Amino acid sequence: MSFSVEQIIIFISAVITLLLLVFAVNWRYFRDWIVVFLFKSMLDMIVGSPVVELKLLEYPVRLLPKYYDTSILFELWVFPVLCILYNQVTRERGFWPIIYYALLFSAGITAIEYPLEVYTDLIHYIHWTWLTTFCTLTLTFLASRIFIAFFRWGCNHFGQK
């Protein structure tokens, strides 16, 4: 039984993400991280699916290709876990570090995604660029940070009564 390069990358990505989730996440903030994970997954499916349907990019090799046109591994597993890590790193930081880390995390993901686009069949840009990826990732990291700040405020404000 032989595996393609894409299948090996998918497996390694899933395992590395699981290891990050288990060993890098500070579970004292479990409630926050579940909220971030679910918010990010929902946001990615709401935004990611139309991007694929509008033929801006495509995922030729993906999990469950009969059911999903988008990369559910990235949108429902890898990116939400990375978003948890981003929110963990910025949890006690000010405005500028929040921006800096959003840019840093986005640059890292983009630096991995672009060679995958060039050399594999995991993703193909149609009307998309690495810069579009970088900008949308940055915006979604920041959106998750705004959402968790709002969530914490709401828990503190309404939970005290």
N, C-alpha and C positions, 0 to 999 in steps of 0.2 A: 504494500500500500504506500503510495507516494503522495507527498503533500506539496502543494505549490508554495512559492515564496509568500504569496499573499495570505494563505492559510496559516503559515508559520508566524507571520507578523501579527495576524489577528489573535492567535493563541497567546503569543508572548505579551501582547498589549493587555489582554484580559488578565493574565497572571500577574503582571507587574502592577496593574491597577488594584487588584485584590491585595497584593502585598502592601502597597501604599496605604490602602484603606485600613488594613489590620495593624500595621506597625507605625505609620506616620501620623495617623489621626489621633488627636487628643480627645478621648471618649468622655471626658468630664462634661463636654458640651454636646452630648448626644442629641438632645432636642434641637439645638441649632443646626447641627449637621444634617439631620433628617430633613428639616425644612429646606435647607440649601439644596440638598440632593433632589428633593421632589420639585422645588421651584425650577431648578436648572433643567431637569429632565423635561418638565412641562414646556418650558420656554424653548428648549431645543427642538422638541417635536412640533410645536406651533410654528416656529420660524424655519426649522430645517426642512420639513416636508415640502412646504411651498417652494423653497429654493430648488429642490430637486424637480418638483413638478413643473416649474418654470424653465427647466432645462438650463439653469445657470451652472450647475455641476452635476456629475453623476458618480455613482459608486458601482462600477462593474462587478467587483467581487465584494460580497457583503454577507452578513448573517441573514438567514431566512429570506432569501431573494424572492420567493414566491409571494411573500406577505408584505415586505417593506422595500421601498425604493431607496430609502435613506440608510445611512450607516448607523444601525441601532447600537452597535458596540460603542461607537464614539459618542453618540448623542444621549444614550441612556446609561452608559457605564463610565467610560474614560473621562469625558468632559465634566460630568457632575462630580466625580471624585476629585478631579483636579480643582474644581471650584470649591469644594470643601477645604482642600489644602490652602487655596488662595485666601479664603475667609478666615482660616485658622491663623495664617501668617499675619494677616492684617487686623486681627481681632482687637488688639489694644494699640493700634497705630493711628496716627493722624491722617489728615487729608492727603498730603504729598506722598507718603509711603503707600497709601492705598492706590493712588494713580501709578506710582512707580512699579509696584508689584503687579498690577493689572497689565501694564506694558511688558514687564519681564516675563510673566507667565504666557502672555499672548505671543511674544517673540519666540519663546521656547517651543510652543506648540506649532507655530508657523514654520520654524526651522526644521521640525520633524515632518510636517505635512508636505512641504514643497518637494523634497526629494521623493516622497511617496507618490506624489502626483506625477513626477517626471519619470520615475523608474519602475513603478508598479501599476497594477490595475485596481488598486484600492480606491483611488479617487481620480477623476478627470475633470479639469476645469474646462468649461465650455465658454460661458460669459462670466468668468470669475478670475481673480488673480490672487497671488499670495498677499497682496496689500489688502484686498477685500477680506480675506481670512483674518489677517492681523487686526483690522479695524472692528470687524464683527465680534471677534473673540474678546477684544478689549472692552467693547460696549457690554457684552453679556457678563463678563466678570464684574464690571462696575454695577450692572443692574442687580446682580446677585448680592453684592455688598450693600446696596441701597435697600434691597428687600429684607435682608436679615437685620439691618439696623432698624427698619420699620417694624419688623416682627418683634424684636427685643423691646423696642419702645412700647408697642402695644401690650406685650406680656407684662411689662412693669407698670404701665399706666392702668390697665384694666384688671390686672391680677391682684392689685392691692386692695380692692374694694370688697 
